[in-house]
Amino acid sequence: DERGLRLSKFFEKCVDNPKLKDHYYYEGYFHGLEEGNAIVSLHPRKGINFSKPAAPERLRAFIVAMREKNKGWAEKLSTRLQKECKKGGSWLAGLITRGKV
């Protein structure tokens, strides 16, 4: 419920259209890596480093399994990005290779 979101340290109340009265939503940021501890990450809205908590264990297990199942496809994509997209492609390819996507 909304009260739970307001009290949670993991969700932030956000407004994307200040002209709409009483329009807001909550954003939560969690990582899907195998490890269960928080990691340092870049806050997507604020552009600063912050401590990103781990997603719930079952969700992380699903994400890890999806990564493993799609490993061959991801490796092909990574190689193609490096060849065809130059610098930006290399950056994204590195994230894919390290299992960060």
N, C-alpha and C positions, 0 to 999 in steps of 0.2 A: 504494500500500500504506500501511498505518498508519504505518510508520516515516517515510515521505515526508511524511505529514500532520503528524506530530509535529515534524519538522525544519523544516517550512515556516513562514515568518513570516505567511502569509496565512490559515492555519486555526487555530482555537482548539478545544481539547478542552473539552467541556461535559458537564454532568450535569444532567438534568432530573428525575431521580427518585433521590435519594440513598439511598433504602431498598433499591434493587435493587443487589445486590453486582456489582461490575465492569460496571455499566451506564454507558456514556458514548458520546458521538458527537462528531463534528467539525463545526464551522460555518465556512464561508468566506464572506466578503463581498466582492463585486466589483460595479463599476458597469457598466452597459450603454450608456453614452453613446458617441457616435462618437469622441470624443477618446481617445487611448491613454495619457494620463498619469493619475496618481492625483488624486482630488478630495477636498476636505474634506466629510465626511458625518457624520451622527449615527449612532453605533453603536447598533443596535437592541436589544441586550441590556444594555449599560452606560449608555446615555443620555448619552454624551459625544462630542464631536467627535473624529474620527480620520481618518487618511489612507486612503481606500478605493481600492484599486488597480483598474485597468481589467480587465475580463474579457478572456479571450483574443480576439485580433482576429477570428477567424471567428465566434465567438459574438456579439461586438458588431455585426458586419456583419448577422447574422441579426436581431438585436433592432432595429437601425436600419431594416432593410427591413420588418419587421412594423409598426413605428410608422408608416412612410410608407404602407404598404398600408392601414392602418386610420385614417388621418388624418381622413377625413370623419366616420366613426363617432365618433372621439374628440372632434371638435369639437362634434358634436351632444350627446354626453354632457356635455361641459364646460358648454355653454349650459344644459342642463336642470339640472345640479347647482347652478349659480349661482342659478337661478330657484327651485328647490324645496327646497334644503337650507341656505339662508342661509349663515352664517359658515363652517361646516365644509365646505359644498359649494363655496364660493368658494376655500377653501384647496386642496382636491383639484382643482378645475377649473384652478387656476393651475399645479399640477404637470403636469396633462395637457397644457395649452396650451404649456408650456415643454419638453415632451418628456421629462419626468423620470419618467414612468410607462410 
